[in-house]
Amino acid sequence: MKTMFYLRSLALFLVVGFTATLVSCTKSEDVQVSAPIFKVGAAISTKTPLAGIVKGTLLADSTYRVSDNVFINEGDTLLIQPGAKILFDGKGVWSFIVKGSLLSLGTQAKPIYFTVANTTKTDVLGADVTKDPAYTGLWGGILGETTFKNIIIKWTHLEFGGGRVVTSPVSFVANGGVAYTISSVNADGIVVLEDSWVYGSVDDPIRPFGGKYNVMRNTFEKCGFTGGEAFNVKGGTVGNFAYNLVIGAATNGPKPSNDGAGTKPQTNILIYNNTLVANGFRRSADGRGGSINFENGAKGAFYNNLIVNSKYGPRIVGASATYSGNALLMADTANIKYGYNYNYVDSLKMANQIYPVGFTTKPQPTDFPAPASFLPAGYKLGQAYDGAAIVQKNNPQFVNFPLPYTATKKVGDASFVGTFNFRLQPGSPALGKGTTSFTPLQVVPVSERFGSSEITPPSTDVGCYPASGKGNLH
């Protein structure tokens, strides 16, 4: 019995001592185990091109080729892990049709690419735009059908999209029509585009026909060939457009309209802390394009936007009219709020359109430069004026972008970021000119996977690069 007691005591001593050693080692070495990468359903092989009905997970750091339209059925989810590349064949016709959920969850260290094999960007100032592949639409788009639930796109490059489809795979694009790089038709669906890059399109790269949108901290380059906005909103769409850099769009940055709303919610878009550079110069029609546009029953607000060398300042369509051959319908002017927007222009022609002639954008005392410094006494909405006093004044002092613009003879040649840096230098007059007296629209959830990572609040530093570093991270 004594022997048995001794053996049991020895065993207990050894177990306790071994456990204590493990705890001690764990504490002293501070071992950390990495969490596995999020996965949905089965892994999808790279050996077979993507086509038809697809669900599951496109694996991190893998390359997939698309050979036909890809359909994500209602109730299904397609997840794309960080570092994956989705390569199209350049025929301009294939799209991702989302009836369920698409999650493109790249990271800053490992972004995802939707692009075209063997296609190189043509980023040369003054190059012939008719030969630029950015404007040819080499694949279709990510298209949310009437039943789609989520289109969540984070840290993703969307390049050369928005092509014309021969036979349309969705209800809201006509045969032979432009697919748009991102589009949707379900007013209840959630669309998040954040921390991503949109490069090139035939027309608008983003055109919602309904949905709850948060478009935040992205870079838009070369949007539209002879026409097109970075974010051309139609009826039934609500959300935020904030901390985006838009350079060289054919027409505007964001353009809210309530067109085709029917029984959908009224279009309501909050536009704030964006940097809009050299937009509107591939749209030849007078009065069309340049920065921000509200028309046709849309409501919303715009604050803290830095507008540089754009063809026109923010335009709000007043009474329904025909302007330069274009039929224009009145925005919901009673429900559009704005102020604290900053304009810089190189030429008198642009200075004379900071408050577009013939429209109802009302000068705000909080705008910069102060309207009283260049508008005549007794100025009436929409009348012509002489903006000579502010030409080439109030340079916002970008870290690296020539103002007055001297890189080429045409302001509109600035259509891509390249080596330019649109952050503000210390001491920039654009610092501290904004307001934080409004609240972003909370229409999408805050979620690592099924919503926005963050709905970034406004900054008093105008534009998308506040000194705090909390805005655009590109």
MIVO-7151 format. One record per residue (C-alpha): x, y, z. Coordinates in steps of 0.02 Angstrom, whole numbers, padded with zeros to 5 digits, always signed. Example, Ala and Ser with C-alpha at 12.3 -4.5 7.8 and 13.67 -1.06 7.14 Angstrom:
<recs>
+00615-00225+00390;+00684-00053+00357;
</recs>
This chain:
<recs>
+00000+00000+00000;+00143+00119+00044;+00223+00080-00123;+00061+00115-00216;+00038+00281-00124;+00217+00329-00165;+00194+00293-00351;+00031+00392-00359;+00112+00540-00271;+00260+00534-00389;+00145+00531-00541;+00045+00679-00475;+00206+00775-00442;+00268+00744-00618;+00103+00798-00698;+00092+00957-00595;+00274+00998-00627;+00257+00968-00814;+00101+01076-00822;+00187+01215-00725;+00334+01206-00845;+00217+01226-00994;+00131+01376-00915;+00299+01452-00871;+00365+01429-01048;+00205+01500-01123;+00214+01655-01014;+00399+01685-01041;+00398+01657-01229;+00228+01743-01262;+00184+01621-01401;+00054+01688-01525;-00041+01579-01646;-00101+01666-01806;-00286+01654-01841;-00329+01560-02000;-00383+01662-02152;-00572+01677-02164;-00646+01547-02280;-00820+01512-02348;-00869+01342-02413;-00750+01240-02519;-00587+01304-02592;-00596+01336-02779;-00458+01264-02888;-00354+01373-03003;-00344+01233-03131;-00516+01265-03206;-00563+01439-03271;-00704+01528-03180;-00870+01514-03271;-01053+01481-03234;-01115+01457-03056;-00976+01481-02928;-00973+01482-02738;-00844+01452-02604;-00672+01530-02584;-00543+01595-02707;-00382+01564-02614;-00254+01691-02556;-00108+01730-02672;-00183+01623-02811;-00220+01671-02992;-00387+01633-03073;-00440+01657-03253;-00616+01700-03310;-00682+01617-03468;-00868+01661-03459;-00994+01752-03349;-00983+01703-03166;-01147+01686-03069;-01162+01690-02879;-01334+01621-02843;-01457+01686-02715;-01407+01623-02543;-01230+01582-02601;-01068+01674-02560;-00907+01691-02657;-00760+01746-02550;-00596+01810-02621;-00449+01800-02502;-00304+01927-02493;-00179+01928-02635;-00288+01836-02760;-00287+01891-02943;-00439+01877-03056;-00384+01888-03238;-00502+01922-03383;-00464+01881-03563;-00489+02059-03627;-00641+02022-03736;-00740+02147-03633;-00894+02041-03607;-00876+01935-03448;-00950+01994-03283;-00980+01934-03105;-01170+01927-03081;-01210+01933-02896;-01378+01863-02841;-01309+01818-02668;-01149+01890-02591;-00976+01933-02658;-00839+01970-02531;-00674+02035-02603;-00573+02054-02442;-00401+02114-02487;-00281+02194-02363;-00161+02339-02373;-00015+02216-02380;-00103+02099-02502;-00230+02185-02615;-00340+02087-02734;-00339+02120-02923;-00479+02114-03050;-00381+02151-03207;-00338+02093-03383;-00196+01979-03431;-00055+02054-03534;-00124+02232-03526;-00014+02377-03473;-00071+02547-03410;-00034+02694-03524;+00002+02831-03398;+00091+02962-03500;+00042+03145-03489;-00023+03207-03656;-00039+03033-03733;-00174+02997-03863;-00328+02947-03762;-00401+02853-03912;-00261+02726-03892;-00273+02709-03704;-00337+02537-03648;-00411+02618-03492;-00558+02679-03597;-00594+02522-03696;-00683+02414-03565;-00592+02247-03567;-00714+02157-03451;-00890+02191-03391;-00924+02223-03208;-00979+02164-03037;-01168+02172-03055;-01289+02154-02910;-01455+02082-02968;-01625+02107-02885;-01589+01978-02749;-01408+02019-02708;-01368+02038-02523;-01188+02098-02511;-01054+02165-02626;-00908+02201-02509;-00747+02260-02593;-00595+02306-02488;-00415+02340-02540;-00451+02286-02718;-00389+02348-02887;-00529+02358-03017;-00441+02389-03183;-00501+02409-03364;-00682+02364-03323;-00848+02433-03381;-00851+02354-03553;-00997+02332-03672;-01087+02165-03662;-01151+02081-03819;-01289+01982-03732;-01328+02057-03564;-01325+01936-03416;-01429+02050-03302;-01599+02136-03302;-01534+02315-03295;-01407+02318-03437;-01466+02313-03617;-01389+02200-03748;-01239+02292-03817;-01242+02411-03669;-01106+02463-03548;-01098+02347-03397;-01018+02471-03273;-00879+02408-03161;-00996+02406-03010;-01185+02416-03024;-01336+02355-02929;-01526+02358-02936;-01583+02303-02762;-01622+02451-02647;-01599+02337-02495;-01430+02267-02548;-01268+02325-02464;-01121+02386-02568;-00956+02434-02488;-00809+02497-02590;-00668+02551-02477;-00479+02576-02485;-00482+02518-02667;-00426+02578-02838;-00540+02602-02990;-00443+02626-03150;-00526+02662-03318;-00699+02633-03391;-00798+02667-03550;-00933+02762-03453;-00969+02771-03266;-00867+02642-03168;-01001+02644-03031;-01185+02666-03073;-01308+02608-02940;-01491+02584-02985;-01527+02556-02801;-01432+02501-02647;-01355+02553-02482;-01181+02616-02522;-01025+02665-02428;-00891+02722-02550;-00744+02777-02445;-00556+02807-02457;-00537+02751-02639;-00437+02815-02788;-00526+02842-02955;-00425+02870-03114;-00479+02891-03296;-00666+02869-03268;-00761+02876-03433;-00698+02909-03609;-00806+03051-03678;-00930+03046-03535;-00947+02968-03364;-00942+03004-03178;-00844+02911-03046;-01007+02881-02952;-01165+02907-03056;-01309+02874-02937;-01486+02832-02991;-01648+02813-02895;-01661+02705-02740;-01481+02733-02684;-01426+02802-02516;-01255+02818-02435;-01088+02907-02418;-00953+02957-02542;-00805+03014-02438;-00615+03026-02432;-00600+02979-02616;-00473+03047-02739;-00549+03072-02911;-00430+03128-03048;-00467+03147-03233;-00649+03092-03240;-00735+03130-03405;-00878+03222-03320;-00898+03229-03130;-00840+03143-02974;-01007+03101-02889;-01175+03139-02974;-01331+03098-02872;-01496+03085-02967;-01663+03008-02921;-01691+02951-03099;-01802+02798-03115;-01839+02785-02929;-02020+02729-02944;-02068+02665-02771;-01887+02649-02713;-01814+02761-02577;-01767+02935-02635;-01584+02954-02682;-01490+03029-02535;-01300+03046-02545;-01181+03129-02422;-01022+03186-02510;-00879+03245-02399;-00690+03261-02385;-00652+03214-02565;-00510+03279-02674;-00570+03310-02852;-00434+03354-02979;-00445+03400-03165;-00617+03327-03197;-00739+03367-03337;-00623+03394-03484;-00670+03244-03592;-00854+03297-03589;-00873+03429-03724;-01050+03491-03684;-01062+03660-03597;-01123+03657-03418;-01086+03473-03398;-00962+03405-03276;-00814+03448-03171;-00843+03408-02989;-01009+03373-02899;-01182+03369-02977;-01357+03354-02902;-01507+03336-03017;-01675+03252-03050;-01753+03240-02877;-01597+03188-02779;-01561+03254-02606;-01406+03251-02496;-01261+03359-02442;-01081+03403-02486;-00948+03472-02370;-00759+03485-02353;-00720+03443-02534;-00557+03504-02614;-00594+03546-02796;-00441+03584-02903;-00441+03635-03086;-00608+03558-03122;-00710+03620-03270;-00858+03672-03161;-00887+03692-02976;-01029+03599-02888;-01186+03608-02993;-01363+03597-02925;-01499+03593-03056;-01639+03713-03012;-01796+03734-03117;-01816+03599-03250;-01739+03664-03410;-01645+03622-03568;-01464+03677-03561;-01352+03664-03714;-01465+03532-03789;-01474+03428-03630;-01640+03404-03541;-01611+03435-03356;-01730+03398-03213;-01732+03489-03048;-01644+03417-02895;-01730+03415-02726;-01656+03586-02690;-01749+03607-02526;-01657+03457-02455;-01479+03485-02513;-01357+03558-02387;-01179+03612-02420;-01034+03724-02373;-00850+03726-02324;-00794+03676-02500;-00625+03736-02566;-00591+03785-02748;-00427+03817-02837;-00418+03860-03023;-00281+03903-03147;-00388+03995-03276;-00519+04131-03284;-00636+04013-03378;-00639+03893-03230;-00647+04035-03104;-00805+04100-03188;-00888+03930-03162;-00849+03895-02978;-01034+03935-02956;-01096+03869-03123;-01187+03998-03228;-01370+03953-03257;-01385+03840-03104;-01439+03864-02924;-01283+03825-02823;-01288+03958-02687;-01122+04033-02630;-01092+03993-02448;-00996+04110-02333;-00898+03957-02272;-00832+03917-02447;-00650+03952-02487;-00606+04071-02565;-00741+04176-02483;-00876+04217-02613;-00875+04400-02558;-00695+04413-02621;-00741+04387-02804;-00929+04393-02830;-01007+04562-02873;-01121+04653-02752;-01300+04600-02782;-01248+04435-02860;-01398+04325-02904;-01396+04137-02916;-01337+04074-03085;-01281+04242-03156;-01115+04272-03243;-00974+04354-03145;-00789+04395-03161;-00678+04280-03059;-00512+04359-03109;-00469+04400-02928;-00447+04217-02880;-00358+04142-03031;-00205+04046-02969;-00236+04106-02791;-00250+03999-02634;-00141+03856-02695;-00184+03708-02580;+00000+03656-02583;+00000+03474-02629;+00156+03377-02584;+00190+03340-02767;+00078+03409-02904;+00118+03566-03005;+00003+03715-02976;-00017+03815-03082;-00023+03658-03189;+00130+03655-03301;+00160+03470-03335;+00079+03489-03508;-00020+03625-03595;-00189+03545-03555;-00258+03530-03377;-00361+03380-03433;-00204+03279-03465;-00192+03251-03277;-00298+03093-03273;-00194+02975-03166;-00097+02980-03003;+00069+02908-03057;+00205+02987-02950;+00097+03135-02898;+00058+03154-02713;-00103+03245-02667;-00071+03253-02480;-00063+03427-02407;+00099+03507-02353;+00112+03574-02175;+00047+03752-02180;-00073+03719-02325;-00218+03844-02326;-00335+03695-02350;-00299+03634-02173;-00434+03676-02049;-00557+03749-02176;-00688+03612-02154;-00823+03566-02030;-00868+03415-01924;-01044+03474-01885;-01131+03333-01979;-01144+03145-01960;-01112+03017-02098;-01258+02910-02153;-01261+02744-02061;-01338+02637-02198;-01215+02492-02200;-01154+02390-02052;-00980+02410-01980;-00904+02238-02001;-00737+02161-02046;-00820+02049-02177;-01000+02100-02209;-00992+02290-02203;-00873+02436-02192;-00717+02420-02087;-00749+02599-02031;-00866+02741-02078;-00735+02877-02064;-00804+03036-01985;-00775+03207-02065;-00616+03307-02042;-00590+03495-02035;-00445+03472-02157;-00529+03479-02328;-00497+03344-02455;-00463+03159-02437;-00293+03171-02351;-00317+03253-02179;-00160+03285-02077;-00220+03156-01950;-00189+03016-02076;-00366+02950-02047;-00425+02973-02226;-00368+02897-02391;-00220+02781-02362;-00157+02768-02542;
</recs>
